[in-house]
Structure formats: C-alpha cells, structure tokens
Amino acid sequence: MAEILPVKAWRYSEDLTPQLEDLTAPLFDVVSERQRQKLYTNPLNSIHLSVPQGPDPAGHAADILKSWKENSVIKQDAVPGIYVYYQYFRLPGEREERCRKGFIAQIKAYDWSEKMILRHENTIVSAVNDRIDLLRATEIQVSPTHGLYVDEENQLESYMDSAMEFPLYELDDYQGVRDVLAVIQDTNVIAKFLKVLSQKQVILADGHHRLEGAIEYRKEMADQFPDAKWKGSDYHLMYLTNTQGNHLKILPTHRLFYGLSMPKEEFLEKIGDWFTIRKFDDSEELGSYSFQRKWSFGLVLEEESYVIKLKEDKFPEVRTDLPEVVRKLDLVILHDVLFDKILGIPGQYQRNSDQITYERNFSRCIQEVRNGKASFAVITRELELSQVLEVCGTGEVLPQKSTYFYPKALGGLLFASINQKEFEFDYGTFFEQTEG
C-alpha cells in the first residue's frame, strides 16, 4: 500500500533554535494577509520559501534558499529520520489539554487513480500551479501535508512516546498550540514505521493543493535520473496521524459571497423555494448556535440574520448523480442548491469563482457583511471524521474547503529536499529490516 521513507531533513541551525517561534509560519493557504506582512519582516522566516514575494516569487524563493544553505542558516541532517510531531492544544471552553500525535515522513506522491492516497476535497487550479512553480524552482518542501491512517492496534505510539522524551524543539505557535518535535534515527524502529504504513491507505486530511502539485511534478520528472533507485521527485512531505485514539478535530469553514446581483427580497424569495427560513435575532450568536438539524445553515444578509433549512421534499432534486453518503452532506447541498441552482454558478466554476471565499473566523464573516464588502455569509457546521472517511471510500470529492482539521501543522520546523543529490541515500537498508 503506501510507501514512506524517512526524511533527510534540512533544519534551522542550532544557534537559531531559541528563535524558532519567530522562524516558523502558518501553512500557505491559512496564513492571513496581516500575519504574512508581519512574518515577512523577519528575513529568516520560513514564509519566504512557502509564500515568496516579488514579480518572480518562485525564483525569489530559490535565491533565498541558496543563500540560506551557503550561509548555514539551515543545515541538512547527515542521516534520515522519522520526525515525531505532537501538538498540545485546548478548544475554546475546555480545560483539559488534548494531544494530537503523529510523525513526519516522505510518502510517494501517488496519483489519485492509484488509490493509495484518498482525497475528499476539490482543489483550486491557481493554487496548485503556484505549488508546482515553487517545487520546480526550489526543490524543497517547507511544510507537510496532513494524512490519516487507520491502525486500531496503535503499533507506533510507544516508539513515538519514547522519542518524545528527548525533544528537539518545543514552542508555542500562532494558534496557541504547543508544538513538540523529536526524531527517530534508529534503523530498526524506522523499519517498523515503514512496515506499518506499507499495509495502509492514507486519507488526505489537509494539503490537497500541495499534494496535487507534487503529483504533477512527479509526472514531469518521470524521465529524469533513470538509474536512481530512489528519486526525490517521487516523494512528498507528509504529517501522518492515526485516526484511532487521537485528538482529531475538524472545525467549520464558512462561506462569503460577493457581488450579489439581485435585490435582497428576490434572493430571499428564491431561497424560500428550497429552504425554510427563520429569522434569527442576533447575528453575533450564530457563531455559537448548534445546528443540530441536518441541512441547516446560518445566513447573514445585510443587517439581518436567519437560520435556513433545506425542505425535505426538495432533497430528491439534489445531486442525484452522487452516492447517497455524499449527496446528503450539508456542504454538498449548500453548494448545489444555493450557489448553483439559486445563484447560477455551476459546480465546476465555483472552484475558481472570485465571488465565493472561505473563512473560518466567524467574527470576520459578520464584519465583511456589516461593512458592506460581502453580500452575505453562510455559517456552516463542521463535518464529522466518519463522514470524511465515508466520502473517501466512494471516490467522490467534496466542495473545496469543506474541512479544517485543527490544529494545523506548522511550516518551517523542517524542510525536505527533493533535489536528487541531497535526497540520495541507501533507503533499501530500512526495507531490508522490514523483511527480516
């Protein structure tokens, strides 16, 4: 099944370790504009590689990377390792600390058709192209995507816990999450990780654009290095967590719509053809409202707010081309009915529409509508992990930005090179151990 390898990582030099909180960055697709501008002021922050600036962003990132290597800002480990990564966090209103346990490794950038890595979301083409351009120019991976695997026996947890007794880094990140990183370089233990994952499919939780970029890059490089047994361009950096006994949390991502062309009354009338509409007294309270009933959403429109729920007798008209487990999901209904049937934006165009944006921050949704920038906001509830797993099993995909797995992995803790010279290692040693 899934083939993984340890990472011969590049990391910030030891003398920069005390500054690591100022050198790491959010993932490229969740970092806000305000966060970016602050991070850019630090010339050594990893954001210069993940979200580079300038008229030629990818070329600029390549120049920065070259300088960092030459000046020993980052250094490459002599031998590869499995990097154990624990994230300690609390959700609002909770006192008990949660811990999401996982590890960072390289995984083959399987094409979706190979069914080794299963996706559940659509991607946005422009974002994928940006990632490919960066891979071509830098041959470096700054942050891991997030994959899930199912191991009911928790075969790897004891090895990860042991590694955590000697952490490399411990820091608090922009989310208020405590990130702890350790490394396993014991050949026999690494072999166990490779063996366990070789029997698993991986479900992609986060990083669809980066992985799709890696898949395309692998195809581009297919004819390069024909004599190499292990090709760097074939692999992709991934943070892997077990779905069993782990603190996996999915948060909702709301929808903002810009440039509504019809009057408010007409829009509400069209919504009323499909949904029951109930006025909601205080928009600010929608953020804590529990949408217990299926197919229900919050709607913030001008100065008013509503709770809308799809009428049961309208469900047979929704996406009859999809399997039942997919078509009944809230976000599938939302995108098909509200954005396609009511607003006239077909599904294939929604991915690149400049009228639809995605916002996790509830208060920002309210603010965008109240200040007149956004025409309306749709407040959603989160998917359950079981629903994501069901979708993956069908081979179908959800609308883009359907899930927000929390907390997010941090960028800049380590870098994985796919440059062939830097990637080279006798990885067969680890596979020999799995056969022994």
C-alpha positions in Angstrom: 0.0 0.0 0.0 1.5 3.4 1.0 5.3 3.6 0.7 7.0 6.0 3.0 10.6 6.9 3.6 12.4 8.7 6.5 13.4 12.3 5.8 17.0 13.5 5.4 15.8 16.9 6.7 17.2 20.4 6.4 16.6 22.3 9.7 17.5 25.7 11.1 21.0 25.7 12.6 21.3 25.0 16.3 22.2 28.6 17.1 18.8 29.7 15.7 16.8 27.2 17.8 16.0 29.7 20.5 14.4 31.9 17.8 12.3 29.1 16.3 8.9 30.6 17.2 9.9 33.6 15.1 11.1 31.5 12.1 8.1 29.1 11.7 4.9 30.1 9.9 1.3 29.0 9.2 0.6 27.0 6.1 0.4 28.9 2.9 -3.3 28.6 2.5 -4.3 29.6 6.0 -1.9 32.5 6.8 -3.8 35.8 6.8 -2.5 38.9 5.0 -1.8 40.6 8.3 0.2 37.6 9.5 2.1 37.5 6.3 3.2 41.1 6.4 4.5 40.6 10.0 6.3 37.4 9.1 8.0 39.0 6.0 9.8 41.5 8.3 12.0 38.6 9.6 14.4 37.8 6.7 14.9 34.3 8.0 11.2 33.3 8.5 10.2 30.2 6.5 7.4 32.1 4.9 9.9 33.5 2.4 10.0 29.9 1.0 6.4 28.9 1.4 4.7 32.2 0.2 7.5 34.1 -1.5 7.1 37.7 -2.7 8.0 39.7 -5.8 7.3 39.6 -9.5 9.0 36.2 -9.7 8.0 34.6 -6.4 9.4 31.1 -7.2 12.7 32.5 -8.4 13.0 34.7 -5.4 12.4 31.7 -3.1 15.1 29.8 -4.9 17.6 32.6 -4.4 16.7 32.8 -0.7 17.1 29.1 -0.2 20.5 29.1 -1.9 21.7 31.9 0.4 20.4 30.1 3.5 22.3 26.9 2.5 25.5 28.8 1.7 25.4 30.8 5.0 24.4 27.8 7.1 21.1 29.3 8.1 19.7 25.8 7.5 21.8 22.6 7.6 21.0 19.1 6.4 20.9 16.1 8.8 23.6 13.5 8.0 21.1 10.6 8.1 17.4 10.4 7.6 14.9 10.1 10.4 11.2 9.8 11.2 10.2 13.1 12.9 7.7 12.6 15.7 5.4 15.6 16.0 3.0 16.1 18.9 0.6 19.1 19.1 -0.9 20.0 22.5 -4.0 22.2 22.5 -7.3 23.2 24.0 -10.5 24.1 22.3 -12.5 27.1 23.5 -14.2 26.4 26.7 -12.2 23.3 27.5 -9.8 22.9 30.5 -8.4 19.5 29.5 -5.4 19.6 27.2 -5.6 17.5 24.1 -2.7 16.0 22.2 -2.6 15.0 18.6 0.2 12.5 18.0 1.8 11.9 14.6 5.0 11.8 12.7 6.5 13.4 9.6 7.9 11.3 6.8 8.2 11.3 3.0 5.4 9.5 1.1 5.4 8.6 -2.6 3.3 11.2 -4.5 0.8 8.6 -5.7 -1.6 9.7 -8.5 -5.2 9.8 -7.2 -6.1 6.9 -9.6 -3.7 4.6 -7.7 -6.0 4.7 -4.6 -3.0 4.7 -2.2 -3.8 8.3 -1.0 -7.5 9.1 -0.9 -8.7 12.7 -1.2 -12.0 14.2 -0.1 -11.9 17.8 -1.5 -11.8 19.6 -4.8 -8.8 21.9 -5.4 -8.4 25.4 -6.9 -6.3 25.3 -10.0 -4.4 28.6 -9.5 -3.2 27.4 -6.0 -2.0 24.1 -7.5 0.0 25.9 -10.2 1.7 28.1 -7.6 2.9 25.0 -5.7 4.3 23.4 -8.9 6.2 26.5 -9.7 7.8 26.5 -6.3 8.8 22.9 -6.5 10.4 23.4 -9.9 12.4 26.4 -8.7 13.4 25.3 -5.2 13.2 21.5 -5.0 12.3 22.0 -1.3 9.2 21.3 0.8 8.7 23.7 3.6 5.6 22.3 5.3 4.0 18.8 5.4 0.5 18.0 4.2 -1.6 16.0 6.7 -2.6 12.4 6.1 -4.6 10.0 8.2 -4.2 6.2 8.5 -6.2 3.6 10.5 -4.2 1.5 13.0 -6.5 0.2 15.7 -3.6 -1.5 17.4 -1.6 1.7 17.8 1.5 -0.1 16.8 3.7 3.0 16.5 2.6 5.1 19.5 5.1 3.6 22.0 8.0 4.4 19.7 6.8 8.0 19.3 6.3 8.4 23.1 9.8 7.2 23.7 11.2 9.7 21.2 9.3 12.5 22.9 11.4 12.0 26.0 14.2 13.8 24.1 12.6 16.6 22.0 14.5 18.6 19.5 12.1 21.6 19.7 9.3 22.8 21.9 7.5 26.0 21.1 4.1 27.8 21.2 2.8 28.7 17.7 0.4 31.3 16.2 -2.6 29.1 17.2 -1.7 29.0 20.8 -0.7 25.3 20.2 2.3 23.8 21.9 4.4 22.0 19.2 6.9 19.4 20.1 9.3 17.7 17.6 11.6 14.8 18.1 13.4 12.4 15.8 13.9 8.7 15.4 17.0 7.6 13.6 17.2 4.0 14.7 17.2 1.8 11.6 15.2 -1.0 13.2 12.5 1.4 14.6 12.2 3.3 11.3 11.7 0.0 9.6 8.7 -0.7 11.8 7.1 2.6 10.7 7.7 1.7 7.0 6.2 -1.7 7.5 3.0 -0.5 9.3 2.3 2.1 6.6 3.0 -0.3 3.8 -0.2 -2.0 4.8 -2.3 1.1 4.9 -4.1 3.5 2.6 -3.7 7.2 3.6 -6.6 9.6 3.7 -5.5 13.2 2.9 -6.8 15.5 5.6 -5.1 18.7 4.7 -2.9 19.9 1.8 -4.8 18.9 -1.4 -3.1 21.7 -3.4 0.4 20.9 -2.3 0.0 17.2 -2.9 -1.6 17.7 -6.3 1.4 19.9 -7.1 3.7 17.1 -6.1 1.8 14.6 -8.2 2.2 16.8 -11.3 5.9 17.4 -10.5 6.5 13.7 -10.2 5.0 13.2 -13.7 7.1 16.0 -15.1 10.3 14.3 -13.7 9.4 10.8 -14.7 12.2 10.5 -17.3 14.9 12.1 -15.1 17.5 10.1 -13.2 16.6 6.8 -14.8 19.4 5.0 -12.9 18.3 6.2 -9.5 16.6 3.6 -7.3 15.1 6.3 -5.1 14.1 9.6 -6.8 13.4 12.7 -4.7 10.9 14.0 -7.2 8.7 10.9 -6.5 8.2 11.9 -2.9 6.2 14.3 -0.8 6.5 15.5 2.8 3.5 14.4 5.0 2.5 14.5 8.6 0.7 11.2 9.4 -1.7 10.7 12.3 -3.7 7.7 13.3 -7.5 8.0 13.3 -7.7 5.7 16.3 -7.5 7.2 19.8 -6.2 10.5 18.5 -7.4 14.0 19.1 -8.5 14.8 15.5 -10.8 17.8 15.4 -12.5 19.3 12.4 -13.7 23.0 12.5 -16.2 24.6 10.2 -15.3 26.8 7.3 -17.9 29.4 6.4 -18.7 30.9 3.0 -18.7 34.6 2.0 -20.4 35.7 -1.2 -19.5 39.0 -3.1 -21.4 40.8 -5.8 -25.0 39.6 -5.4 -26.8 40.9 -8.5 -30.4 40.5 -7.3 -32.3 42.5 -4.7 -32.5 41.2 -1.2 -36.2 40.4 -1.4 -35.8 38.4 -4.6 -32.9 36.5 -3.1 -34.8 35.5 0.0 -37.8 34.5 -2.2 -35.6 32.2 -4.2 -34.1 30.8 -1.0 -37.6 30.2 0.3 -38.4 27.9 -2.7 -35.8 25.5 -1.4 -35.3 26.3 2.4 -37.5 27.1 5.3 -36.4 30.5 6.6 -36.5 31.5 10.3 -35.3 34.9 11.4 -32.6 34.9 14.0 -32.4 37.7 16.4 -28.7 38.3 16.9 -26.1 37.6 14.2 -23.3 37.5 16.8 -24.9 34.5 18.4 -24.9 32.4 15.2 -21.2 31.6 15.9 -22.2 29.6 19.0 -25.5 28.2 17.6 -25.7 24.5 17.4 -27.0 23.4 14.0 -28.5 20.1 15.3 -30.8 19.6 12.4 -29.3 18.3 9.1 -29.1 20.6 6.1 -29.4 23.7 8.2 -27.2 26.9 8.0 -26.9 30.4 9.3 -27.4 33.2 6.8 -26.2 36.8 7.5 -27.6 39.2 4.9 -27.2 43.0 5.3 -28.3 43.8 8.9 -30.4 40.7 9.4 -29.7 37.0 10.0 -31.6 33.8 9.5 -31.5 30.1 10.0 -32.3 28.2 6.8 -33.0 24.5 6.4 -33.5 22.5 3.2 -37.1 21.4 2.8 -37.3 17.6 3.0 -39.3 17.3 -0.2 -36.6 19.2 -2.2 -33.8 16.7 -1.4 -34.7 14.4 -4.3 -33.6 17.2 -6.6 -30.1 17.5 -5.1 -27.1 15.9 -6.9 -28.8 12.7 -7.9 -25.5 11.7 -9.7 -23.8 11.3 -6.4 -23.7 8.3 -3.9 -26.2 8.8 -1.1 -23.5 9.2 1.6 -22.1 12.2 -0.3 -25.2 13.9 -1.6 -26.8 14.1 1.8 -23.9 16.1 3.3 -24.6 19.7 4.3 -21.9 21.3 2.2 -22.8 19.3 -0.9 -26.4 20.6 -0.5 -25.2 24.1 0.1 -23.0 24.3 -3.0 -25.5 22.6 -5.2 -28.7 24.5 -4.1 -27.5 27.9 -3.1 -24.6 28.6 -5.4 -25.6 26.5 -8.4 -29.4 26.3 -8.6 -30.2 29.7 -6.9 -27.2 31.9 -7.9 -26.4 30.1 -11.2 -22.8 29.2 -10.6 -22.2 25.6 -11.7 -20.1 23.4 -9.5 -17.1 23.4 -11.9 -17.0 27.2 -11.9 -17.3 27.5 -8.1 -13.7 26.3 -7.6 -12.3 29.4 -9.3 -15.1 31.9 -8.7 -14.0 35.3 -7.3 -17.4 35.7 -5.7 -17.1 32.8 -3.2 -14.5 32.9 -0.5 -13.9 30.7 2.5 -13.5 32.0 6.1 -13.0 30.1 9.3 -13.2 33.1 11.5 -16.9 33.7 12.4 -16.4 37.3 13.5 -14.7 38.2 10.3 -17.7 36.8 8.3 -20.0 39.2 10.3 -17.6 42.1 9.8 -17.4 41.6 6.0 -21.2 41.7 5.6 -21.7 44.5 8.1 -19.2 46.8 6.4 -20.8 46.1 3.0 -17.9 44.3 1.4 -19.6 40.8 1.3 -23.2 40.5 0.1 -23.9 37.7 2.6 -22.3 35.0 4.7 -23.3 31.4 5.2 -22.5 29.9 8.6 -21.8 26.2 8.4 -21.2 23.4 10.9 -18.2 21.0 10.8 -18.1 17.6 9.2 -17.5 14.6 11.3 -14.4 12.5 10.7 -16.6 9.5 10.0 -18.2 11.5 7.1 -14.9 12.3 5.6 -13.9 8.6 5.7 -17.1 7.7 4.0 -16.6 10.2 1.2 -13.1 8.9 0.6 -14.5 5.4 0.3 -16.7 6.4 -2.5 -14.0 8.0 -4.6 -16.1 11.2 -4.8 -14.9 14.6 -3.6 -16.5 17.4 -1.5 -16.6 21.1 -2.4 -13.3 22.9 -1.8 -12.6 24.0 1.8 -15.0 21.5 3.3 -12.8 20.6 6.2 -10.5 22.5 8.5 -8.5 20.0 10.6 -7.4 21.6 13.8 -4.7 22.3 14.8 -2.7 23.0 11.6 0.8 21.6 11.2 3.5 24.3 11.4 5.7 25.3 8.5 9.4 25.6 8.9 10.1 23.0 11.6 12.0 21.1 9.0 12.5 21.2 5.2 12.5 18.2 2.9 14.7 18.4 -0.2 13.7 16.6 -3.4 16.9 17.6 -5.1 18.3 14.3 -6.2 21.8 15.0 -4.9 20.5 16.0 -1.5 17.9 13.2 -1.4 20.3 10.4 -2.2 20.6 7.7 0.5 20.6 3.9 0.7 16.9 3.7 1.8 17.0 0.0 1.0 18.6 -0.6 4.4 15.2 0.2 6.1 13.3 -2.2 3.8 15.8 -5.0 4.4 14.9 -4.7 8.1 11.2 -5.0 7.4 11.8 -8.2 5.5 13.9 -9.6 8.4 
